[in-house]
Amino acid sequence: MKSMTGFGRGEVERDQMSVIVEIKSVNHRFLDCQFHMPRRLNELESTLRQSIKEYIARGRLDIYITIALKTALPKTTQIDWNAIEQIIEETKKESQLRFGTVPNLEHLLEQMVLKEEFILIDETPLELATYQELVLFALEKALQHLVKNRLSEGQQLSDTIKAQQAVILAEYQAITLKTTIIEQEQEEKLLTALRQRVGDLVDESRILTEVAVLLERGDIHEELDRLAAHLTRLTQLLEKATPIGRELDFLIQEFNREVNTIGSKTTSIDIKNRVVTLKTTIEKMREQVQNIE
């Protein structure tokens, strides 16, 4: 069983670059991947998603990819001579018109050549094949690390849920035992009360029928049977190696349904108190289940 929360990191170095992939995972209904990476990796996004699906079934993943170059990329430099020429010609024209003189154009040229506005520097981009293999390898290492952490936390969640399951089982057994005693007591009380009220006016079979109807209204055996079945199913799910989070979430809803019905049917204070304990424990279990893949 895996948790949906965890952290994974993978780093790969080769020749002129190193690639670092870090993944932060939290719970989510589905698999939601959010990439934080250089724009030149956008064309790899579909391939990256496919790799992630091989390791992760559910959760929100924030994937951070960093590429660090050990040596600078080759650069090309261009000067915008057209713009410089236009400025010089305009300067000559306006200076002659306004002041009757022409400024030192050599000095003006030196100043403009040094300005960033007139210099274009381009890095030679790396080909996709240069870094694709490294990115995928670093991602795989990060995913393996993440899965290891999710398995470790998943084991802790499993232990917690098993402890809560034991509490539910103990309360179920206590309610089952108490129900048998209560039914016997209620049947005797109802028979006595009915005989006192009707005396010999109604035959014994009619009295027994009325008692059976009254007892059936508070009968919780069916709910207890389903609760026992849910406990068995919970044990089976906790032993599965595949993702079980969604099925566990549905099973917890079924636990709640049966316990709520038991609480509404019974008139026993002792059983109602146990129902409160059951509902509290099931709610704690539900909170744990939200983090399971």
Disulfide bonds with the S-S distance in Angstrom:
none
